Amino acid sequence: MATTTSPSELLTTLRGDRTDRPAIDPMLAGGLRAWLEDELADLAGDLPAHHHLRLPARQIAQSDAACDPEGEQAALSVLVHALVAQHIVFGQVADPLADAVDALAASGAHGPLLERIAALDDEASTVLAGELAAHDLVLSGSIGRIPASWLPRSDVPIAVDLCGGRIRASAKVDLVLGAPAGTVASRCLVDVVATPLGGHHADQLGALALIETLRTGAAPLRVATLSTATGEHLVLAVDDALLTSSLRRLVDAARRLARAVELEDVDRPVTRIHA
């Protein structure tokens, strides 16, 4: 894994040499999908009728362990993600905490988190504002004002259904750059995290690349993770090796989840109906 502490290099690295981009293989996505369907067909057929497997990218990468949605780190992550959209729309953020809260309130999501923030006393609010401002400084240096010609979009949901919809792999991408691919790869996906980079982040990028390839029929050019905690970023070129290793992880994740479903059904109490 190669990382850098010069976040201003991120967009330059993603753009790369525009004259040297891989050609789109029109057979690649279909081949990957057929491989996945073959691997998962028996598993999907054995699922109880009322069950569908949902595989977020983080679960494919096995990075959701010990994730506390009510924890302070999760709350900070939600606020940081809200700031990504603010930077794309406005190019800068005047007051990170106020702007992030306004963005979340406008979306109608994360009501409990907004209530927790509103209930903070002055000291705790100041601490949170200072911490978020430090993360925003990294965002500002890494993203800044992206040229409109790069077609930046934030908070983009991507998903692919497999085995007749019994299995769905999905993710929400913090930043998507580039137009849909024509004859060469052109699209870049950026995941923003509020924690230091770890080994699972590369696996999660592979999951994003695979889902996007299956969804659009064209592999993205590059995928990247930016850590607003440290300023490091990781950029991966999307190639056959990344996609096939991610496919195997998706199959493994589906099998783990299917086993959990089987155990859930075994442990479920039986309701007896008496005449």
C-alpha positions, 0 to 999 in steps of 0.5 A, spaced: 500 500 500 502 506 497 500 512 501 502 520 501 501 525 506 501 530 501 493 531 500 494 536 494 496 531 490 490 527 490 486 530 484 492 530 480 494 522 481 487 521 480 487 525 473 493 521 471 496 522 464 490 523 459 493 520 453 495 513 457 488 510 459 486 503 459 481 501 453 474 499 455 474 491 455 466 490 453 467 483 455 469 484 462 463 486 466 459 480 462 464 475 464 465 477 471 457 477 472 457 470 469 462 468 474 459 471 480 452 468 478 455 461 477 459 462 484 452 464 488 447 460 484 446 454 489 447 459 495 441 464 492 437 457 491 438 455 498 436 461 501 429 462 505 424 465 501 423 471 505 431 472 505 435 477 501 442 478 502 445 485 502 452 486 502 455 493 503 462 494 500 465 495 507 462 488 509 465 485 503 471 488 505 470 485 512 471 492 515 464 493 519 466 489 525 466 493 531 462 499 528 458 503 533 453 507 529 452 511 535 459 512 537 463 518 537 467 516 531 461 514 527 458 521 528 464 524 526 464 520 520 457 522 518 459 530 519 465 529 515 461 526 509 456 531 509 462 536 508 464 533 502 458 535 498 459 542 501 466 543 498 463 540 491 457 545 491 460 551 494 468 550 493 469 552 500 466 551 507 466 557 512 463 554 518 464 546 518 460 544 524 454 549 522 455 547 515 455 540 516 449 540 521 445 544 516 446 539 510 444 534 514 438 537 517 436 539 509 437 532 508 432 529 513 437 524 515 440 523 522 435 526 526 438 522 533 445 525 531 443 532 530 439 532 537 445 529 540 449 535 537 444 540 539 444 538 546 452 539 547 454 544 552 458 550 549 465 546 551 463 540 548 460 543 542 467 547 541 471 541 542 467 538 536 467 544 532 475 544 532 476 537 531 471 537 525 475 543 522 481 539 522 478 534 518 475 539 513 482 542 513 484 536 509 478 536 505 479 543 503 487 541 501 485 535 497 478 537 494 478 544 494 474 547 488 474 541 482 473 543 475 466 543 473 469 539 467 470 533 471 463 532 473 464 532 480 458 528 484 457 527 491 454 521 495 452 517 489 449 510 491 451 504 487 448 497 487 448 491 483 443 485 483 445 478 482 441 471 482 435 475 480 435 480 486 436 475 491 443 478 493 445 485 492 452 488 493 452 496 494 455 502 496 455 510 497 461 513 494 463 520 497 466 523 490 465 521 483 469 524 478 469 523 470 464 522 465 461 515 463 466 511 459 466 511 452 472 507 449 477 508 455 476 508 462 475 515 465 471 515 471 474 515 478 471 513 485 473 517 492 471 514 499 473 519 504 474 516 511 475 520 518 480 514 521 487 513 519 488 508 513 488 501 514 489 494 510 481 493 509 481 500 506 484 497 499 479 491 500 473 496 500 476 500 494 476 493 490 469 492 492 467 499 489 471 498 483 467 491 482 460 494 483 461 500 479 464 495 473 458 490 474 453 496 474 455 500 468 459 495 464 465 499 464 471 498 469 473 505 473 479 508 471 482 509 479 479 508 486 481 512 492 481 513 499 482 519 503 483 519 510 481 526 513 484 524 520 491 523 517 491 527 510 494 520 507 490 518 501 491 511 497 490 511 490 489 504 486 488 503 478 483 498 477 485 492 473 483 485 472 487 483 478 483 488 483 477 486 480 478 478 480 480 478 488 474 483 489 470 478 486 472 472 491 471 477 497 464 478 495 463 471 494 466 469 501 462 475 504 455 472 501 457 465 504 458 468 511 452 472 511 448 466 508 451 461 514 448 467 519 441 467 515 441 459 516 443 460 524 438 465 525 433 461 522 435 455 526 435 459 532 428 462 531 422 460 535 417 456 532 410 458 533 405 453 533 398 454 531 392 450 535 386 449 532 
